[in-house]
Amino acid sequence: MGLPKGSLNNVNRGNTHQLLVDAGYEVKGYEPGKEDNEMEIINDPEIKTFLTRPQSAPVELNREMLDIAIIGEDWVKEESVNLPQQLITKIGDLNYGKTRLVVAIPKETPYDSLTEFFIANKNRNTPILCFTEYPNLTRDYIMSNPGYEEVYGESIPLIQIRGLATGENDMVQVINSDGATEVYIAKGADLIVDNTQTGTSLNKAGLKILEVIMESSAGLYASPSCKGLKLEKAKMIFDQLFGAVKARKFFDVKFNIANHRVEVVKDFLMSHEYCSDEPTVVVGINFSQFNVLIPKNKFPEMLKGIKSFGASAIVRENVKQYVQ
């Protein structure tokens, strides 16, 4: 199993380490910023873990060097866009580490679309330079643009990854940036393609988002080697991880209600979907304790409702895991 190094194991964005812990795994050597190549999941010896860069994990999955990995969909598509068939399969979306892959240009430029940009620059004598960590997705997106097709037809933009270059149209060049992509505008690039969560870093660099190529989030992905018992295990791992992700949207709430109001409160909770299936009720001598699992966004209105029925001893707790 490949575990991501970088932004997907960052306390401010993804924190995959915390997700594993919340899912019930005892993890050693994978704390954010302190990742170790000797890391392990102590309480599940069936899982052998490897630290991977997000860019490298899809390559390793395609070549069956890993069975499964947690990675962003953007990197999976970057590795797979030119393949005749998709070798990597998604076991499931983990719904964190959300980002957008965007085309960005300087704020002061007058263009409102990539089509407008290509048509306006059709007579220039110098190449259009686009820097990105996603050269394959970028070239694919550029070639599907109506403005590019109008000016350059079906010619393939040049891609350069260090010393390796391919493509016939050297008037549009897609160049691998190896990170810190936004700084290339200040150095003379015309466009960049980069991933962003909020657009704040692009704005600080004097850029504006021209178009969104795709939205991406972290998921659990499998290689062709993941089949049979391995696939069953992978699906179990996903259920545990997704249960921890899902739990973050719920509160576990307990409160007391006088016995003569139990049925009306139960009807109130179920009719407003303030519980997962139905409330758990423990009947006492004069009062009964209710226990409900409620979506966080519904808690304020539920609290107002149960208070109107005389609820007392209300306790709200976070949920670590919710497997349906």
Sequence and secondary structure as in RCSB ss.txt:
>XXXX:A:sequence
MGLPKGSLNNVNRGNTHQLLVDAGYEVKGYEPGKEDNEMEIINDPEIKTFLTRPQSAPVELNREMLDIAIIGEDW
VKEESVNLPQQLITKIGDLNYGKTRLVVAIPKETPYDSLTEFFIANKNRNTPILCFTEYPNLTRDYIMSNPGYEE
VYGESIPLIQIRGLATGENDMVQVINSDGATEVYIAKGADLIVDNTQTGTSLNKAGLKILEVIMESSAGLYASPS
CKGLKLEKAKMIFDQLFGAVKARKFFDVKFNIANHRVEVVKDFLMSHEYCSDEPTVVVGINFSQFNVLIPKNKFP
EMLKGIKSFGASAIVRENVKQYVQ
>XXXX:A:secstr
 EEE SGGG TTTT HHHHHHHTT  EES  TT   TT EETT TT   EEE TTTHHHHHHTTS SEEEEEHHH
HHHHHTTSSS   EEEEE   S EEEEEEEETTS  SSHHHHHHHTTT SS EEEEES HHHHHHHHHT HHHHH
HHTT  EEEEETTEEE SEEEEEEEE  S TTHHHHTT SEEEEEESSSHHHHHTTEEEEEEEEEE EEEEE TT
  THHHHHHHHHHHHHHHHHHHTTEEEEEEEEEGGGHHHHHHHHHHTT SSSS EEEE SSEEEEEEEEEGGGHH
HHHHHHHHTT EEEEEEE S    
